[in-house]
Amino acid sequence: MAHPPVWLQGTLWSAKVQTMDMEKDKAYIIHQVLAYGTLAEMLWVLHTYSQEVIRRVFTTVPYKDYRPARFSFIKNYFLGIQGIPMDERRYVKNIPRDIQS
């Protein structure tokens, strides 16, 4: 079982990296690094997981912990996901999940 590198512990603060599984915990790892990581940590994610896997996780496993600017940067520039409608309420933490008009 492969584990994330120890130097990611600060970004993956909710669990010990020594007990994490790179495949089983990939959604948490990918989202935490994209939401909170440095550029070097985000590049590590790109080298560790394929861009297809990262995009699939990002679009199919919402993670409501992004700040608005970070979400836009990751979606539009880092992953180049344009033209795919995504409900920001499922990702951005300062937007309520259920907005009723």
Secondary structure, DSSP 8 states (H G I E B T S, - for coil): -----GGGTTTSTTS-GGG--TTTTHHHHHHHHHHH--HHHHHHHHHHS-HHHHHHHHHHS--S-B-HHHHHHIIIIIS---SS---GGGTBTTS-S----
